[in-house]
Amino acid sequence: MLATSAGMYHASVAFLPSSFSMYFVMLGSAFSFKSPSLLESKRIVYALQLFGIGAIFGWPYAAIISFPAIIEELFIRGSDQIPGRAKVDVLMQVLRKWRVRRINSVLRGVISGASLLLVVGAVDSYYYDRITLSLWNAVKYNLFGGSKRGPDLYGTEPWTYYFANGFINFNIVFVFALLSLPLWGCQYVLWRILDKISTRKSRKKHRVIDEYLPVRREPTHPHMLLLIRMIPFYLVLAIFTLQPHKEERFLYIIYPYICFNGAVSLHLVRSLFNEVAVILGSGGFIRSTVATSGKLNWLFLTISTVLSTMRIFALFHYYSRAASLFMALPGFADTPNVPMDFSVSLKALLPSTISGIDHSLHNPSELEKSKITNVCIGKEWHRFPSHYFMPHNYHLRFLQTPAFKGQLPGDFLPVTNSLRESTSHIQKTFNDMNREEPSHYWKESKCDYVVDIDWTAIPDSVYHEKSEPLPYARQTGKWEKVRCAPYLDKDRSKALGRVFYTPEKAKVFIVKLKNWFLGRKDPEKEAEELDTWIQWGEACLLKPKK
């Protein structure tokens, strides 16, 4: 599931803090999945260290994942057993020492993980030239910013957002993940019934020795351990579903847990199948049922893989071509460096950091020798992939557009003497209310190139009625196309068509099957539906017309 899901396909390569956190959450979870035990005290230490790396160096809210592991370590005995014939006073002493040692393990993990804050705080304080911690600033603004500030200023979504998004990225795996807790409950009830019938007498010796001593002699049952391991998925999903501001990347930290909970559900379905067969069936019926349930795994994985592959192809086919527009910039042909060359930035930054003198391309003397080329973006500013797609000496600029009236990113102070001088400079053109800042706009007449998307299905008359300018690709008197690529018009495409890539024959089959099911027999409407299955816009790189 991890290898084939569409969600992991894009989350694992995204250049985002939440993707970085996802890696370390998955590593930390691998340690926390071990049964708690005094003999495995390093289990929780390593888990909390890895959770700490993901939260402190990545996304701070990833720390939520650690809560179930901490609770398990403090209150669940796991693999630890109590001597069968021990007296109550001995048991109390064992319990007291057990709890102290467990608390000590948790504290070691929390302290070692939190110690990384010293590193982040030192770096932040150095480059901002004041004592500060960027992680706390982010949490303070988002959680304690007040009614007029906070993430809601940047857009809100309905409560169904993450459920629809989860199905798109994980299809039936997400559905099974949601069902893991109800299925666990059914399995637990059935297990209790069967256990009472088969071991009613033998379980008397395992009762609580003293009503004031919450310790049983046998290890924690696997059912309870499994429940704790399923909780992070529900915990994170519930917390972020309750927040009005929602983004797909917020759930990256539980993408591995979606696969885990989905696999648990698949196992529980098979287990329930088999146990019900044992209760109700004869020997031949049991054998046939067990053989059939074994095929459910292959059927489930086949359906999930096919749907995920269709989603991955959709992402690549519908959206990836626009990134190639930046490869058409002349700067790529003039520079020996390839795109995504991280070493160039490091070589430029390290000398200025160490010696306080900047030797990078930002040096004024270097800027005089090489002309800065301005690449402008208007309403599609949020689709800009990364500065790693920009050649050297090319600068991204923002154009004012009626489609967006919020605050756009700005630039650091140009580096002259040291990098620290630039990063610590406080600019007064920023605000925390998402108010439009006119100084961040660039004049269209100074643009050397413009990247824009033309939704070709919208006629010119609609723009005239709204008193909005035409897309740059239609302003043929001022701009000429350098390179264009098709780009999915999601608002005018059919939902199934834009979510999953469907070949032509599959598309015809789906439309005919739907119309047959609904009792429709209109060839014209059927042809119209096929024509509007996918609608395209045109993403273009343009330059001023001479």
N, C-alpha and C positions, 0 to 999 in steps of 0.2 A: 504493500500500500504506500509506504514511504517512497519507494522507487518509481511508482507509476502515477501518483496523484498529480493533478494539474496545480494544486495549491503549493505543493513542495517544489514544483517545477519553477515557479517564478519567485516564491519566497526565499528559496535557498540562494539565489543569485542576485537578489535585490541589494543595492548599495545603500542599506538603511540600518539604523541602530537596532530596530526590532528584529531584523534578520540576524545580526550578530548575536543578539540576545537569544534567539531561537536555538542557535548552535549550542550555546553553553547551558541553556535550560534542558536540552535533550541529553547532554553529557551528565549534568547534575541529576537528572531523573534516573539515569541508568544506575547511579549509586543509591539513590533513595528507594529504588524498587527492591533492593535487598531487604530481607526481613530484619527489623531492628533487633539488636542483641548486644550484650556487653562485650562479647567476643569480637563484634564487628563495630566497635566504637568509632573507627575512622570513617565508616560509611557516611554518617551524617556530617562529619567534618568536611570531607571531600565534596559532598553534595552542596553544602552551604557555601563553600569556597567557589564552586563553579556557578552557582546561582548568583553569588556576589559579583563575579566577573561579568556575567551577562547583564546584571542590573546597573552596575556602576560604570563600566566601560561602554555599555550599550544603551539600553532603554530602562529607566529606573523602575517602571511599573512591572517589569518582569519579576521583581522580588515577591509579587503575590504568589507565585508558584511555590515558594519555599514554605508557606504557612502550613499546608497539610503535612509536609515532611517533618516540620518542627513539632506539631501536635502529636504525630505518630511516635516520635522519639520520646516525648515526655510522658505519654499516657498509655501507650500500647506496648505490651511486653514482647510481642513478636516471638522470637525463638527461645527466649529465656524461660527456663522451667524452675519450679519450686520443688525441693525435695518432698517426696510423697508422704513420708512419715514425720515430717518436722512439726514441732509444737508451735502453738500460736505465737509465743514470745519470740521464738527463733524466726518465724515467718515475718514478724513485724520488723525485726532487725535487718533481715535480708531485704525487705521492701524499702526500708529507709536508706540503706546503702545503695540499692538499685536506683532509686530516684535521684540521689545525689550524683551518682556517676553518670546518669543520663543527662542531667542538667549540665554537668561539667562538659560533656561532649558537645551539647548544643552551644554552650557559651564559647567553646574553642572554635567551633565553626563560624558562629556569628562574628566573633572578634577578628578572626583571620580574614573573613570576607569583607567586613566593614573597614579593615585596615587599608583596603585599597582606596578608600575615600581620601586618605592622606595624599596618595599619589595624584589623584584627580584634583584635589583641592590645591596642591602645590603648583600644578601646571596651570590651572585656572587663575590662581592668584598672581602667578608670574606674568602671564600674558595679558591679563586684564589690569595689572598694576594696582590691585587692591585685594583684600581678603574676600574671597567669594567662592561659591561652589555652584557650578552650572546646574547640577542635578537638582539641588534644592530650589534654585530659581525656577526651574521648569515645573516642579511639583507645586511650589507656592503659587505660581500664576494659574495653573490649571485647576487646583483644588481650593485655594484660598484667595483667589483674585477678586472675589466679591461679585455682586449681581451684574455689574456693568463690564466686567472683564471675564476672561476665561475662554475655553475652547469653543463655546457655543457661538462666538462671533464669527467663526470660520466655517459655519454650516452645520445643519442638523439633519438627521435621518430618522425614519420611523423605526419602531422596535423590531420590525421584521428584517431589517437590513442585513444583519449578520446571519440570519437563517437562510435568506436567499443567496447571500454570498458564499456561505458554507456549502450549500448544495451545488452551486456552480463550480466551485473549486474541488470538491470531494465527492460529488454526486451521492450514490447510495452509501458510501462509507460514512458521510456526515449523518445521514438518516439513522444508520446503525449506531453511530456514536451517541446520538440523542436517546436512543432506546436502551443504551447500556445499563442505566440505573434501574428502569422498570424491569428489564430482563433479570438483572441481579436480584431484585426483590422477589420475583417469581421463583428463581432458582433457590434463593435462601429459604423461602417458605416451604418449597417442595423438599428441600434437604432436611429441614426441621421435622417435617411429617415423617419422612422415611427413617430419619435417625431415631425418632421416638419409638417407632414401631419395632425397629431392629435391635436397639440397645437401651431399652427402657430401664432394665435392671442394672446393667453395667455402668451407666452414667451416674448412678447415685454417688459413687466415690469421688466424682469430679465436681461435686457441688461446692459452693463457697464454704470454706472451713468456718469462718466467723462472719456474721453479717456486717461487722465493722471493718472487715479486712477484704478489700476488693481485689483479691488475688486468687487466681485459679491455678491448679497444679499443672494443667496441660498448656502447651504453647497456644498463642493466638490462632484462631482458626483461619485458614486461607480465605474464607469468605470475607472476613473483616479486613484483612490485608488488601484484598482486591478492591474493596469499596474505597479505601483510602487512596489507592492509586488512580481511581477514576474521578476523584473529587476535583483536581485542578482544572479539568476541562469544563465542568459545570460552574466552578467558582469564577473563572475568568470570563466565560461567556455571560454569566449573569451580571457581573459587575459592569462590563462594557456595554451590554444591552441596555442597562438602566441609564447610561450616559447619553444625552441628546446628540452630542458630537461623535460621529462614528467614522472610522476609516478602516479600510481592509487590512492595513498593516498592523493595526492594534491587536489582531488575533494571531499574528505570526507565531507568537510564543507558545500557542497551544496547537499549532498545526501538527506536530508529532503526536500530541495527545489525542487529536481527532482520529488519527490512524490507530492508536493504541485502543481507545474506547470502541472504535469500530471493530477491531479484531476481537476484543472481549465479547462484544455482542454476538459476533459470528460463532464464537466458541460456546456461548451460553445457549444460543438457539439449537446447536447440535446436541448439547448436553441435555436440554429440556426434551428434545425429540427422543433421545435414547431412554431417558428416565421414564417418560410417559409410556414408551413402548414396553419397558420392563414391567410396569404396573399393570398395563391393560392387555398385553399381547402374549401369544404363545411363543415357543422357541423359534419357529420358522418366521413368524411375523417380526420378531425382535431382530433376527439376522438381516432380513430384507430392509428393515427400517434403518439399522445402523449403516448398512451399505449405501442406502440412499442419502442419508445425512452426510456421509463422507464426501459425496459429490457436490454438496452445497458450497464447499470451499471453492472448488474450481469454477462453479457457476458464478458465485459472487465476485471472485477476482477477475473473471473474464469480462463480466458486465462493467465493473468498475474501471478496468484498464481500457476498454473500448471507449467509454464515455470520457475518461481523462485524456486519452489520445485525441479525441475529437475536440476537446477544449484547448489542448496545447496547440493543435494545428490552427484553431480559430485565433488564438492570441498572436501566433506568429504571422498568419496569413493576413489578418485584418489590421494589425497595428504596427508591425515591425518595419515596414517599408519607409515610414516617415523618417526614421533615424538615418536612413541612407542619404537624406537630403544634405546633411551637414558634411558628408563625405565628398559632396560636389563642390565645396568651397575651394578656391584655388590654393589656399594655404597648405592643404594636404599634399599637393603636388610639389610645393616649393620647399617643404621642410623634410629633413631626413628622418624625423621622429615619427613613429607610428602612433595611431590613436591609443588611448589608454596606457600611455607610458608614464607610470607612477614615478620612475626614477628621476625624471626631469624635474619634477616639483621638489623632490627631496634634495637634490643637488643644489637647487636654487635657494632653498630655505635654510639648510643647515649652516652655511657660512655666516648668514646674517644673524642667526640665533646665537652662534658661538662667539663671534667676534664683535657683533653689534654693527657691522658694516654690511649692507646688502649688495651682493654681487649678482643678483638675478636680473631677469629681463625687465624688472620694474625700475631699474636704475634710470634716472632722467637722461643720462647721456646715451644709454642704449635705446631709450624710447625715441630720441631724436633721430637715430640712425634707421629705425624701422617704423613705418607708418602703421598706426592702429586701424584695423578694419572693423567697422561696426556692423554687427549682425542683429537685426531688430525682430522682435516678436510682439504681437498685439494680443488679441483675445485668446490665443492659444499658448500663453506664457506657461501654463501649468503642464504642458506636454513636453517642455524642453527636457531632453533626456539627461544630459550632464555636460559639464564643462570639458570633460575628457573627449567629447566629440567636437571640440573647437580647436583649430590649429593655433599655434603660438601667434601672439600679436593680434588675435581676433577677440573682440569684446562683445558680450551679449548686452543688448539694450532693450528697454521696454517702451512700447508705444501706447499712448492713451487710447482707450477704447470704451464705448458705451456699454460693452458687455460685462465689464468688471469695474467696480468702484471701491475695492478694498486696497489695503496696503501691499505694495510690491516690494521684493527684496531690493536692497541697496548695495553699495560697494564699501569696502574698507577704505580707510585713508591710504592713498598711495604710499608705498614704502620708499623712504628717502635715506634714513640713517639706520634704522633697525626695524625688525619685524614687530617687536614689542611696542614700539611707538605707534604702529598702525593698529594693532589689535586692542590696545588700551584706550584709544581715542574715543570719547563719547560723542556721538553725532546727534544733533538735536532734530534731525529730520525723521526720526522713528517715533512711533507711539505704540501703546499696548491696547488700543481700542479698535484696531483694524480700520482706521480712518485712511482715506485716500491721501497720498502724499504726492503732490504735483512735481516736486523736485526730482522724483525718481523716474520721470518720463524723459524720453529722448525725442528730439525733433525728427520728424519723418524725413525732412530734407537732408539730414546728415547721415542717413542710413546708407550703407554700401550694399547691404543685402537685407531682404525681409523673408521670414518664414511665416506662412499663413496657410490656413485650410479653407477651401471654398466648398461649402455644402451646396453642390450643384443642383439639388432638388428644389432649392429655394429660389424663386424667380426674383429678378431685379426689383419688381414692383413692391415686394414685401419690404425691402430695405428702404425704398423711397417713402413708403407709408410711415415707417418708423423713424424717418429722418436719420437713418444710419448710413455710413459710407459703404460702398460696395466692397466686397473682398478684393484684395490687392490683385489677384489673378484676373479679375474682370476690368481692372483699370488699365486697359491695354495702352492707353496713351501715355502713361507714366511709368509702367513697370513691364518688364519682359521676363519670361520664364527661363530659368537656368536648368532646373530639373523638377519634375513632378512625379508623384506616386499616389496610387489610390489609397484612400483611408476610409474605414468603415463609418457610415452614418448611422450610429446606433439608434438615434431617435426615430428614424424612418424605416428601420429594418425589423423584420419579424423577430420576436423574442427568441424562439428556438434557433433561428438562423444565426443570430449574432452570438449566442452563447456557445453553440457547438458547430464546428465546421462540418458541413454536410455536402458530399459530392452530389452532382447533378441528379443521378439516378435515385439516390437516397432521398433527395429533396422531393422529387416527383412522387415517390412512393409514400412519403409522409403526408403530403398534401392530399393525395387521392385517398389514403386510408382515413384521414380525418374527415374528409367530406363524405365518405361512405358511412362512417360511424354516425355522423350528424344527419345523414339522409339528404345531403345536398347533391343536386345534379345540374349544375350550371357551368358549362365549359368556359364561358367568358370570365366568370369570377375565379374559377380555378386557374386560368391563365394569368389573370391579374395578380393573384396571390403568389404564383411562381415568380412573376416579374418583380414583385416587391419583397421577395424573400430576403434579399440583401440589397441595400442601397449604399452607394459609394459617394464619398466626397473626394476632393483632390487636394492633397498636401503639396505645396510648391515652395521652392526656393526661387526668389525673384531678385532682380537687380534693376536699378533705375534705367529707364530707356533713354538712350542718347539721341 
